[in-house]
């Protein structure tokens, strides 16, 4: 079923909306959740919560790209659950590895503001990634939005793992520079 | 207002600022680059395999005297099998005939010359029968061996032809 028709079902408050969403994007959202949580049960709960959030969001939302809209919801829910699970300690999983990689963007610089607007930081990231070359931006997105592993990304784009590692390292360096230029780091 | 500190967790969360079109674009690139190289490699391997099969077929079925086409080879297999069967039958027939012929001799000789001569001639007769039997059996074996070789070659040729057909169909499916 086309995305527009699925969205119409939400607006019509038809229960078929969730069934059709699950049929079309259930596996996709499951992958997004499992990349972050690495746990099937938790991931299934996140996906179920995603359908509830989607139901509560539409209307008034009418996303232009339903897949991306659902991916955001699933990702946020998964990160929240991950934080709750790992509040006390780092488990050394893939998400921890992502956090270790991103710490590079903050090292060696003094953080200017103690607190900042999360939305502003997100907008800053959005502006920055639009300026990246297409392939680099996609690889960065697969890694730090979708939490895909480096071998998975390498297979997706027909690159070697070393190639992907180098591209990601270069991107993190550019992000660090951008954070400085935006005034988040000195 | 949602305040946060600039931490790696905040950065990871802030990736939600990546626009929808980039999220979608990163999905779309999954098909293009990944499928191109493997498909090109598969096509090249199929083309090489087809060329090998065609070359092998030409080599196997090149006119070299009695080899000929698969159909000709099959009929020559039948001929060879018929020949070997006939040779076996002739060997069977020859052995008893010769035994009868020789039996008459030894019987008469035994009557004339006594037991020792009879035994000698019977031994010679047995040796003769054996030699004839071995000769016919040897011919039968050789004929059967040739028939088996031709049969195996014919089966191998048929298998190669079937493989070539499958490869052609596969390439046709890729190019469509």
Interface residues (C-beta under 8 A of the other chain):
Chain A: X63 X64 X65 X67 X68 X69 X71 X72 X75 X76 X79 X83 X95 X98 X99 X100 X102 X103 X105 X106 X111 X113 X114 X115 X116 X117 X118 X119 X121 X122 X123 X124 X125 X126 X129 X130 X134 X135 X137 X138 X139 X141 X142 X144 X145 X146 X155 X156 X157 X158 X179 X184 X185
Chain B: X1 X2 X3 X4 X5 X6 X7 X8 X9 X10 X11 X12 X13 X14 X15 X16 X17 X18 X19 X20 X21 X22 X23 X24 X25 X26 X27 X29 X30 X33 X34 X36 X37
